[in-house]
């Protein structure tokens, strides 16, 4: 599968989880906790695939403009992974504070996804070409399978 198609499918899953999370109420504590765990899993894996596989290829194939885009995208990941998501996980899902934080996470991620899909991904398609994107997609699928196997393997 083409790397961009794979990442865009991930984006759709993340956006669906975010919508369910922001539509949930303070009474749906268990539902919120489950959705948050799902969101964290999707984001963790997705970020890894982008930062370890796609982004380096994109940066290597591009010039100064792609360098700036690369560092901006990495910084947006860091903001979500290191600041926003940990805060949300420590917030009681039965509170209005949780609802407010979900709204911020949703806005940040939707902005990030929009930038990737409208700027970075079209440039990646041009710079890397179909053959390389298919190759990167295969690497991502293998990494995803290994990660999920490791995740379930540890639980046994």
C-alpha positions, 0 to 999 in steps of 0.5 A, a space after each residue: 500500500 502507498 505510504 500516503 494512503 496508509 497515513 491518510 487512513 490512520 488520519 481518518 481513524 484518529 478523526 473519528 475517535 476525536 469526534 466520538 470523544 468530543 461528542 461524549 458527555 461527562 457521564 460517559 466516563 468509561 467510554 471516554 477512558 476507552 476512547 482515550 486509550 484507543 486515541 493514544 494507541 493510534 497516535 503513538 503508532 502513527 507518529 512512529 511511522 511518520 517520524 521513523 519512516 516517511 519524514 526522513 525520506 521526505 526530508 532527504 528528498 527535499 530542500 530547505 522548504 521541506 526541512 522547515 515543514 519536517 521540523 514543524 510537523 515534528 514539533 506538532 507531534 511533540 506538542 501532542 505527545 509530550 504535553 497535551 496528551 499526558 495532561 488529558 490522560 491525567 484529567 478526570 474524564 467526568 469533568 468539564 476540564 476533560 471536555 475542554 482539553 479534548 477540544 484543544 487536542 482535537 483542534 491541534 490534531 485536525 490542524 496538523 492533519 490538514 497541513 500534512 494532507 494539503 502541503 506535506 503529502 502532495 509534496 511527498 508524492 512529487 518528491 518520492 514518486 509512486 515506487 518509493 511510496 509503495 516501498 515506504 508503505 510496505 515498511 510501515 505495514 511491517 512496522 505496524 504488524 510488528 508493533 501490534 504483535 509486540 503489544 499483544 505478545 506482552 499482554 499474554 
